[in-house]
Amino acid sequence: MLDVVALLEDMRDRGLVAGQVGTVVEILDDGVFEVEFCDNDGRTYETLALCADQLMALHYSPVAA
């Protein structure tokens, strides 16, 4: 929950392109997440269910070796 992720593929029918950043707001099933995409003012412009293979988790600090 609340992981920051990037979309790995274009979804132009939903107004999204690869690289757009969203936040996991719900775990729907094993490997399926509800992701919310917001603008710079915090307004949600898309929320949809995505599979883990459509996303890349973003990290803002070093990962322990």
N, C-alpha and C positions, 0 to 999 in steps of 0.2 A: 504494500500500500504506500502511496505517495512517492514511489520511485519516479524519477525523471527519465523519460525515454525519448528516443528519436525514431521516427518512422523510416523504414528501410525501403519503401516502395511508393511510387506515385499512386494516388487514389483521386484522380482529377474529377471523377464524378461526385466526390465529397468535398472538393475544393482543397485537397491536401496533396503535397508533393514530398518526395523523399527528403529527409533531413528536418522536417518540421518537428518541433519539440512539444511533448505533452506530458501529462502526469497521470499515473495509474491511480484511479479513484475507487476501483472495486475489483476484486478477484471473482470472476464469474464461474470459472471451472478450472481444472488443471490445465495450465498453459493458455488460458483465455482471460483477458483483462479488459475492463472498461477504461478507456483512456480519454481524458479531457484535454482539448486544445484551446488555449486562451490567447488573446492578444496582449499587447504590452500594458494595457490598462486593466488586465485581469478579467475581461469579459469573455465568456466561453463562446467560441464560434463553431465548435463541433465536439460531439461526444459519441464514441462508437466502440463496439467490441472488436478487439484485435487479438490475433494469436501471437504467441511469443516469437515465432519466426518472422513476424512482420516488424519487430521492434528491436532496438538496441538500447540497453541500459546505459545511462550516462553517469560518470563518476567525477566528483569534484575534489577528491582527496586521494592520496596514495592508497593502493591496495596492498595489504600485508602479503609478504612473499611466503 
